[in-house]
Amino acid sequence: AQKITQTQPGMFVQEKEAVTLDCTYDTSDQSYGLFWYKQPSSGEMIFLIYQGSYDEQNATEGRYSLNFQKARKSANLVISASQLGDSAMYFCATVTGGGNKLTFGTGTQLKVEL
Amino acid sequence: NAGVTQTPKFRVLKTGQSMTLLCAQDMNHEYMYWYRQDPGMGLRLIHYSVGEGTTAKGEVPDGYNVSRLKKQNFLLGLESAAPSQTSVYFCASSSGGAYETQYFGPGTRLLVL
């Protein structure tokens, strides 16, 4: 079974600084995808970024980038120039093989401070 | 454009009661999913559908049933609610399988007493 591990239950960062949220995954499949979602206090799940296992470049979307280290099976999310609105829960998720199911990690609560 | 909507937003049930949660999407997506989210845990997949008239079990299907009679709607039923089903329920849809971005509804908060 797939497993996603997010070891940081909570993180603090000062406004305008960069922050890295850790995610490791456990799969023996060669083909897989990695997602990051944001969940603000309002509760909705917002897609941030996607990385495919065969993508050679690290994915980037605006201030979000994914530090993909395939050999280490890690897919860390980097948020540059943090803003107060980035305060939220962040979930890493993976899909492997046949690709009908996402498996989520337990999340990291990020708090951006002035 | 409404995206994914869920009805109701909040519900309180007594143990043993039944209810149906409705998910609707207006993006013409083939795939639809039901998840539950509990404190300290990520989202867990309950059931999913790969197209109208199809359903399949996810990670935690026990105590739930689903139906996809119309492409735009995905219903989640609790036949006999239990306190362990107290949770926040999210519906999602995508144009393809789980390699495609899933778009989530706002969630339904369910409390079973």
HADDOCK unambig.tbl for C-alpha pairs under 7 A between the chains (distance, minus, plus):
assign (segid A and resid 33 and name CA) (segid B and resid 99 and name CA) 6.24 0.50 0.50
assign (segid A and resid 43 and name CA) (segid B and resid 106 and name CA) 6.62 0.50 0.50
assign (segid A and resid 44 and name CA) (segid B and resid 104 and name CA) 6.97 0.50 0.50
assign (segid A and resid 44 and name CA) (segid B and resid 105 and name CA) 6.80 0.50 0.50
assign (segid A and resid 44 and name CA) (segid B and resid 106 and name CA) 4.92 0.50 0.50
assign (segid A and resid 44 and name CA) (segid B and resid 107 and name CA) 6.86 0.50 0.50
assign (segid A and resid 45 and name CA) (segid B and resid 104 and name CA) 5.86 0.50 0.50
assign (segid A and resid 95 and name CA) (segid B and resid 98 and name CA) 6.20 0.50 0.50
assign (segid A and resid 95 and name CA) (segid B and resid 99 and name CA) 6.41 0.50 0.50
assign (segid A and resid 99 and name CA) (segid B and resid 97 and name CA) 5.77 0.50 0.50
assign (segid A and resid 99 and name CA) (segid B and resid 98 and name CA) 5.17 0.50 0.50
assign (segid A and resid 99 and name CA) (segid B and resid 99 and name CA) 6.08 0.50 0.50
assign (segid A and resid 100 and name CA) (segid B and resid 97 and name CA) 4.91 0.50 0.50
assign (segid A and resid 100 and name CA) (segid B and resid 98 and name CA) 4.74 0.50 0.50
assign (segid A and resid 101 and name CA) (segid B and resid 98 and name CA) 5.42 0.50 0.50
assign (segid A and resid 102 and name CA) (segid B and resid 98 and name CA) 5.97 0.50 0.50
assign (segid A and resid 104 and name CA) (segid B and resid 42 and name CA) 5.32 0.50 0.50
assign (segid A and resid 104 and name CA) (segid B and resid 43 and name CA) 5.83 0.50 0.50
assign (segid A and resid 105 and name CA) (segid B and resid 42 and name CA) 5.26 0.50 0.50
assign (segid A and resid 106 and name CA) (segid B and resid 40 and name CA) 6.21 0.50 0.50
assign (segid A and resid 106 and name CA) (segid B and resid 41 and name CA) 4.59 0.50 0.50
assign (segid A and resid 106 and name CA) (segid B and resid 42 and name CA) 4.18 0.50 0.50
assign (segid A and resid 107 and name CA) (segid B and resid 42 and name CA) 6.27 0.50 0.50
